[in-house]
Amino acid sequence: MIEGVYPILATTFEEDGSIDFDSQLRLVDHLLESGAHGLGLFGNASEGYTLLSEERTELLKLIVRQVNGRVPLVVSSGHTGTDAAARLSQEARDLGADALMVLPPYFLKTDGDGLVYYYEAISKAAGIPIMVQDAPLLTGVVMAPALLARLGKEIEHVKLVKVEAPPTAPKITSVLDAAAGSLVLFGGLNGQFFLEELERGARGTMPGSDMTALYVKTWQAYEAGQKNCA
């Protein structure tokens, strides 16, 4: 099960803009030593949008080797086009991704039926769990709770949603009510509303890489019933 604290792995760069691979692997080890339940790769906090395709491939190979199955890896594979997103998703799966985090197309926006088509194509191409990233502040794409629930009910591998549409806590309640058990929800927005999201039924968060140990401590306390852990 994908749940808990999944920090978005920051990409480490040299001064000249090339990737500092040694620092990257040290950061992976640090996050795992801090108790991360999994890692998110190539998300917004990773600056994944700056990476060349060959850089993504080399990084993913190295990270998969370094993690060596210790925790699940959720790899961002959204794109502005359906075919490109499906191809990225297949490549991520083949290189060792355990699940995908997928933004909706945000350049030429589509309607609900178009989003079903987009996510269904990715689901068929990759065949591993998909986390729909609901991030309207970034994409300008608003996905109502009913639409997110529809994606979970109608598309085989859509299993999770990362809610980053503020206010996140009420939307988590609305999505869970509409999904009727078909979706697992995560919070985003760097964990700003982690406790409120847990109270509403979220099963994890995907913050940046900087305070992982504190988020893990909070998760452990909450799971142990210590709801005054803040």
Phi and psi in degrees as a GROMACS rama.xvg file:
@    title "Ramachandran Plot"
@    xaxis  label "Phi"
@    yaxis  label "Psi"
@TYPE xy
-90.9153  108.938  ILE-2
-159.162  163.392  GLU-3
103.787  -150.005  GLY-4
-101.476  115.708  VAL-5
-119.7  84.5276  TYR-6
-63.1911  144.282  PRO-7
-79.3309  117.89  ILE-8
-68.6142  115.667  LEU-9
-65.5481  141.883  ALA-10
-87.5875  129.106  THR-11
-96.7985  129.701  THR-12
-117.747  151.388  PHE-13
-79.3403  170.825  GLU-14
-60.4549  -30.936  GLU-15
-86.3557  4.78047  ASP-16
93.5476  -8.26188  GLY-17
-76.1331  163.964  SER-18
-82.247  134.111  ILE-19
-90.2636  90.6863  ASP-20
-66.6809  -36.6543  PHE-21
-62.8437  -44.8743  ASP-22
-65.2441  -35.2952  SER-23
-60.6251  -45.2291  GLN-24
-70.4061  -33.4725  LEU-25
-64.8115  -37.5743  ARG-26
-66.1228  -40.3182  LEU-27
-56.4333  -48.9748  VAL-28
-62.9358  -39.9688  ASP-29
-61.9605  -43.8584  HIS-30
-66.02  -39.3439  LEU-31
-67.9875  -38.7705  LEU-32
-65.9276  -26.3948  GLU-33
-78.5276  -5.61552  SER-34
100.95  9.62349  GLY-35
-53.8834  136.262  ALA-36
-83.0312  -14.587  HIS-37
-175.714  176.954  GLY-38
-129.759  143.805  LEU-39
-104.196  131.378  GLY-40
-116.792  140.773  LEU-41
65.4648  25.6502  PHE-42
-79.638  -171.681  GLY-43
-63.184  -40.7597  ASN-44
-72.3303  -12.502  ALA-45
-84.6954  -8.8485  SER-46
56.672  36.3081  GLU-47
-60.7751  -26.1791  GLY-48
-68.8345  -12.6531  TYR-49
-92.034  -10.406  THR-50
-84.6378  141.534  LEU-51
-73.5349  157.163  LEU-52
-60.1771  -38.0601  SER-53
-70.1107  -29.7839  GLU-54
-68.4405  -42.4006  GLU-55
-58.4613  -45.2018  ARG-56
-63.2278  -47.325  THR-57
-64.8346  -42.3144  GLU-58
-61.8398  -45.8983  LEU-59
-63.6737  -41.4865  LEU-60
-58.8889  -46.142  LYS-61
-65.4699  -41.8198  LEU-62
-69.3572  -41.3368  ILE-63
-58.9193  -43.0791  VAL-64
-65.3509  -41.205  ARG-65
-69.2519  -41.3307  GLN-66
-70.6185  -39.4321  VAL-67
54.3554  42.3752  ASN-68
77.9891  6.7282  GLY-69
-69.5129  -34.1495  ARG-70
-143.235  160.385  VAL-71
-71.1535  150.171  PRO-72
-114.793  123.905  LEU-73
-107.139  115.562  VAL-74
-107.716  128.575  VAL-75
-72.5182  128.537  SER-76
-141.135  22.7072  SER-77
-72.6297  162.709  GLY-78
-158.075  167.114  HIS-79
-78.0995  -12.2358  THR-80
-123.279  147.234  GLY-81
-64.7329  -48.1042  THR-82
-62.9668  -40.5731  ASP-83
-65.9523  -40.9401  ALA-84
-64.9022  -39.9588  ALA-85
-63.8887  -41.8622  ALA-86
-65.7291  -45.9805  ARG-87
-58.1907  -39.0803  LEU-88
-68.2685  -41.6073  SER-89
-61.7649  -43.9391  GLN-90
-63.9007  -41.7013  GLU-91
-62.4104  -44.1402  ALA-92
-59.5541  -46.2004  ARG-93
-65.4689  -27.5111  ASP-94
-88.4439  -6.29085  LEU-95
123.121  6.87228  GLY-96
-62.9878  138.854  ALA-97
-90.2715  -25.8454  ASP-98
-156.575  167.904  ALA-99
-121.263  143.117  LEU-100
-111.581  122.217  MET-101
-128.731  116.168  VAL-102
-71.4773  151.587  LEU-103
-71.9918  159.302  PRO-104
-61.5642  132.68  PRO-105
-124.885  -1.63702  TYR-106
-86.8482  -67.3228  PHE-107
-99.5085  107.487  LEU-108
-79.5595  153.957  LYS-109
-123.367  177.976  THR-110
-94.2444  -172.169  ASP-111
-59.962  -44.3149  GLY-112
-63.2336  -37.0982  ASP-113
-65.1606  -37.0714  GLY-114
-68.5698  -36.872  LEU-115
-61.082  -44.533  VAL-116
-60.2428  -46.0777  TYR-117
-60.3727  -52.3622  TYR-118
-70.8885  -31.7494  TYR-119
-67.2048  -38.9008  GLU-120
-62.9954  -40.9791  ALA-121
-66.5726  -41.9  ILE-122
-59.6011  -45.7062  SER-123
-67.379  -36.5193  LYS-124
-72.8356  -39.8885  ALA-125
-98.9112  -40.4572  ALA-126
70.2285  21.6943  GLY-127
-127.296  165.244  ILE-128
-56.2423  140.718  PRO-129
-117.314  132.664  ILE-130
-104.597  116.757  MET-131
-76.5888  125.474  VAL-132
-94.7999  108.786  GLN-133
-94.2887  89.4279  ASP-134
-130.533  68.991  ALA-135
-65.7324  -24.3825  PRO-136
-64.0307  -29.5851  LEU-137
-89.2635  -46.2319  LEU-138
-93.5355  -24.2353  THR-139
75.4275  7.41649  GLY-140
-101.421  117.169  VAL-141
-96.9052  121.798  VAL-142
-114.498  111.832  MET-143
-68.3423  156.537  ALA-144
-53.1306  -39.5222  PRO-145
-63.502  -37.2114  ALA-146
-69.4786  -43.9416  LEU-147
-60.4704  -40.8878  LEU-148
-64.1133  -38.8973  ALA-149
-61.2717  -41.7944  ARG-150
-60.2383  -42.2966  LEU-151
-68.1463  -33.7787  GLY-152
-82.2021  -33.3246  LYS-153
-98.0717  -19.6348  GLU-154
-112.702  125.638  ILE-155
-53.9539  -46.9091  GLU-156
-101.857  4.08397  HIS-157
-77.9261  107.52  VAL-158
-118.344  -19.8156  LYS-159
-138.49  157.682  LEU-160
-134.623  134.176  VAL-161
-101.008  111.065  LYS-162
-89.2524  114.933  VAL-163
-127.79  26.4706  GLU-164
-99.9979  105.989  ALA-165
-72.6558  146.366  PRO-166
-75.7857  128.436  PRO-167
-69.6892  -39.2737  THR-168
-61.8153  -50.2721  ALA-169
-60.5135  -35.4292  PRO-170
-68.2457  -35.4659  LYS-171
-59.1537  -43.9647  ILE-172
-59.8494  -46.4609  THR-173
-63.8696  -41.5992  SER-174
-67.266  -44.7666  VAL-175
-61.8078  -39.9606  LEU-176
-62.9686  -42.9318  ASP-177
-73.2865  -32.7599  ALA-178
-76.2755  -23.6228  ALA-179
51.637  46.2107  ALA-180
89.6292  0.439557  GLY-181
-87.128  -8.28465  SER-182
-134.295  147.312  LEU-183
-104.303  134.359  VAL-184
-110.926  139.798  LEU-185
-117.037  153.93  PHE-186
-95.739  160.724  GLY-187
-132.469  -138.22  GLY-188
51.3829  40.5792  LEU-189
59.5949  31.39  ASN-190
70.3282  18.0894  GLY-191
-60.9273  -29.8954  GLN-192
-121.567  35.3335  PHE-193
-56.1456  -50.8708  PHE-194
-65.1939  -42.888  LEU-195
-62.2753  -38.2757  GLU-196
-67.2106  -41.0282  GLU-197
-61.184  -42.0739  LEU-198
-60.7017  -29.1831  GLU-199
-89.9328  -2.94935  ARG-200
113.112  3.12732  GLY-201
-63.8821  151.045  ALA-202
-116.45  20.1809  ARG-203
169.37  178.038  GLY-204
-145.701  155.713  THR-205
-128.674  82.0045  MET-206
-86.5479  -172.218  PRO-207
-73.7913  -169.895  GLY-208
-92.4373  1.56815  SER-209
-90.4389  -23.2103  ASP-210
-130.19  37.5743  MET-211
-58.0534  -44.2117  THR-212
-60.5055  -36.942  ALA-213
-69.9478  -40.7947  LEU-214
-65.372  -39.3242  TYR-215
-64.362  -42.6141  VAL-216
-60.4037  -42.1309  LYS-217
-63.2573  -46.4082  THR-218
-57.9207  -46.5579  TRP-219
-63.6107  -42.0666  GLN-220
-65.0184  -42.3592  ALA-221
-64.2454  -44.5556  TYR-222
-63.6153  -26.9195  GLU-223
-84.5446  1.51292  ALA-224
89.0863  8.89592  GLY-225
-91.263  78.2837  GLN-226
-80.0843  -1.34791  LYS-227
-99.918  27.2995  ASN-228
-67.7239  -17.7527  CYS-229
